[in-house]
Amino acid sequence: MSEPGTPFGFEEEGAVYGGPNDAAPPQTGAEIIRAYLPSLPDAPGVYRMLDARSGVLYVGKARSLRKRVANYAHGTGHSTRIARMIAATAAMMFVTTATETEALLLEANLIKQLKPRFNVLLRDDKSFPHILIGGDHPFPQLRKHRGTRATSGRYFGPFASAGAVNRTINTLQKAFLLRTCRDSVFDARTRPCLLHQIKRCAAPCVGLIDREAYAALEDDAIRFLEGRSTKVQETLAAEMAEAARNMEYERAAALRDRIRALTAVQANQDVNPEGVDEADVVALHQEGGEACVQVFFFRAHQNWGNRAYFPRTGAGAEPEEILSAFLGQFYGGKAPARLILLSHDLPEAELIGEALSVTAGRKVSIATPKKGEKRDLVLHALRNARESLARKLAESASQAKLLDALADAFGLDGPPRRIEVYDNSHIMGTNAVGAMVVAGPDGFEKSQYRKFNIRSTELTPGDDFGMMREVLTRRFSRLAREDPDREKGDWPDLVLIDGGAGQVSAALAALEELGVEDVALVGVAKGEQRDAGKEEFHAPGRRPFALPHRDPTLYFVQRLRDEAHRFAIGAHRAKRAKATTATPLDEVPGVGPARKRALLAHFGSAKAVARAGVEDLTKVECVSRKMAEAIHAFFNGGA
């Protein structure tokens, strides 16, 4: 019996069984896979195919591990992609599960965690924004929310993008006059703000509306987001008519404006399904070896936006495999709608629906409509998927030409698959940060961007060369540690530095010290009078050179450099803004944001808190005597 966690074996409740480890492993993938069959059970589970270096090639689930793995043991009848995977397989690992549903959930988690080379992978997996109405306040705030639901209140979503949320919040402000300011701003107001002047807030901060009336506005907003907007409009119309009869013309005009705002949001949406209250519409289009999945979100009979995804599929992946893998990964950390409408029939639709029901804690149905309004929604999403993929293919072709030209201009062996661009940002050496942006055949890869807080205390303030050495040393030390064999695709083919010969020398010294000698390095120096279009390029072992004016390759490099500059400045400003609000209280153990606010409100400043005695500190709400003693000890050296 092999040890738990070894590549050759079978896992069940933490143990590993069987596996062809008694003799030298066979030379072909099919023979290696065939050797596992005698020890495999006729039970559901998850299997992993590993290469000769124990890297995960593929993760799959099966109703019967023995039957599923037996399919791979045949040397013929596979697509080119699967045949390559089998040929590269040097070992396998197995985990049994109680049900096929559990196997499906485990498979999705392992794919997201391990990112195997031959699986269909969802590359963009950001969280979706929601609208939150609530909080522990007598006049609840209306705001955008992303992340865990730690704040009490009513959540509505998901929305496809921040833009969709902002448009809806803008409508809610016009129609229901709910406040959007932070609690601290609300508590400090002494007169109405500009939002009240332009009729987008009822100004509860200065008492222009009481709790009962504000609660009525909140209820109307909630009914609107729940799809009961017709009832809201009918109520507002009746109130407007009554105000007009009573000659309260200003109130009638305000109600009229609110009705118009509600009508506008309904008219501006491309699709407003009458018979579909809540659904996610998922449509797939394939072309040119690429795939696009469009997801539309419909909630409360309203279109809450859509987003396009371009999963990594590999050649030969069937639509059913792509959609099944997409659903498992997409809903791994998101709540699905009660109804999911698909563009393709899935053999395992019922199983996927059961797995999503388990994670959501309620019934989730999956359907592929053939007619009616639901089919129209799918066709609309499918058209968007086709158009999005066409745009991406056109952009990819243009990007490929630019990368070819860049390789010619800089003397590279071939078009770079990964370009890393570095820049620094600081003010007289303060709040210094380094920034890295990444670009490749698909354009800018923002999920790969990184920022580096400059840590060295030995650098002279403003030493750009030293900062660049630190950034590159940290970046490539980590690469060498985490991917020494360069198999994950995280090593750059080209490194661009915003700077001239000095920056390039500093960067080259850092790379040589780490033993990195096969990464192309180029510095982009601003030209005469810092004019765009007159840049000089510096590369080790070459004289400075320039590219022709108005050369598309030059414009491409400028975009790369400008994006790194933008990202570096943004990181620096964020760090500087955080530093301006920092106080010594941030360093006191046990003093979080709430206690910090209470202490500053009571004493007026951090300096006054530091001078206060224990008895004075205990007079602050939420500060116990033990905490007061800890705060006093922190500022007085334990005295």
Stockholm file with secondary structure:
# STOCKHOLM 1.0

chainA/1-639         MSEPGTPFGFEEEGAVYGGPNDAAPPQTGAEIIRAYLPSLPDAPGVYRMLDARSGVLYVGKARSLRKRVANYAHGTGHSTRIARMIAATAAMMFVTTATETEALLLEANLIKQLKPRFNVLLRDDKSFPHILIGGDHPFPQLRKHRGTRATSGRYFGPFASAGAVNRTINTLQKAFLLRTCRDSVFDARTRPCLLHQIKRCAAPCVGLIDREAYAALEDDAIRFLEGRSTKVQETLAAEMAEAARNMEYERAAALRDRIRALTAVQANQDVNPEGVDEADVVALHQEGGEACVQVFFFRAHQNWGNRAYFPRTGAGAEPEEILSAFLGQFYGGKAPARLILLSHDLPEAELIGEALSVTAGRKVSIATPKKGEKRDLVLHALRNARESLARKLAESASQAKLLDALADAFGLDGPPRRIEVYDNSHIMGTNAVGAMVVAGPDGFEKSQYRKFNIRSTELTPGDDFGMMREVLTRRFSRLAREDPDREKGDWPDLVLIDGGAGQVSAALAALEELGVEDVALVGVAKGEQRDAGKEEFHAPGRRPFALPHRDPTLYFVQRLRDEAHRFAIGAHRAKRAKATTATPLDEVPGVGPARKRALLAHFGSAKAVARAGVEDLTKVECVSRKMAEAIHAFFNGGA
#=GR chainA/1-639 SS CCCTTCSSSCEETTEECCCSCSSCCCSSHHHHHHHHGGGCCSSCEEEEEECTTSCEEEEEEESSHHHHHHHHHSSSSCCHHHHHHHHHCCEEEEEECSSHHHHHHHHHHHHHHHCCTTSCBCCCCCCCCEEEEECSSSSCEEEEECSCCCSCEEEECCCSSHHHHHHHHHHHHHHHCCCCSCHHHHHHCSSCCHHHHTTSCCCGGGTSSCHHHHHHHHHHHHHHHTTCHHHHHHHHHHHHHHHHHTTCHHHHHHHHHHHHHHHHHHHHCSCCCSSCSEEEEEEEEEETTEEEEEEEEEETTEEEEEEEECCBCCTTCCHHHHHHHHHHHHTTSSCCCSEEEESSCCTTHHHHHHHHHHHHTSCCEEECCCSHHHHHHHHHHHHHHHHHHHHHHHHHHHHHHHHHHHHHHHTCSSCCSCEEEEEEEEETTEEEEEEEEEEETTEECGGGCEEEECCCSSSCTTCHHHHHHHHHHHHHHHHHHHCTTCCSSCSCSEEEEESCHHHHHHHHHHHHHTTCCSSEEEEEECCGGGCTTCCEEECTTSCCBCCCTTCHHHHHHHHHHHHHHHHHHHHHHHHHHHHHTCCGGGGSTTCCHHHHHHHHHHHSSHHHHHHCCHHHHHTSTTCCHHHHHHHHHHHTTTC
#=GC SS_cons         CCCTTCSSSCEETTEECCCSCSSCCCSSHHHHHHHHGGGCCSSCEEEEEECTTSCEEEEEEESSHHHHHHHHHSSSSCCHHHHHHHHHCCEEEEEECSSHHHHHHHHHHHHHHHCCTTSCBCCCCCCCCEEEEECSSSSCEEEEECSCCCSCEEEECCCSSHHHHHHHHHHHHHHHCCCCSCHHHHHHCSSCCHHHHTTSCCCGGGTSSCHHHHHHHHHHHHHHHTTCHHHHHHHHHHHHHHHHHTTCHHHHHHHHHHHHHHHHHHHHCSCCCSSCSEEEEEEEEEETTEEEEEEEEEETTEEEEEEEECCBCCTTCCHHHHHHHHHHHHTTSSCCCSEEEESSCCTTHHHHHHHHHHHHTSCCEEECCCSHHHHHHHHHHHHHHHHHHHHHHHHHHHHHHHHHHHHHHHTCSSCCSCEEEEEEEEETTEEEEEEEEEEETTEECGGGCEEEECCCSSSCTTCHHHHHHHHHHHHHHHHHHHCTTCCSSCSCSEEEEESCHHHHHHHHHHHHHTTCCSSEEEEEECCGGGCTTCCEEECTTSCCBCCCTTCHHHHHHHHHHHHHHHHHHHHHHHHHHHHHTCCGGGGSTTCCHHHHHHHHHHHSSHHHHHHCCHHHHHTSTTCCHHHHHHHHHHHTTTC
//
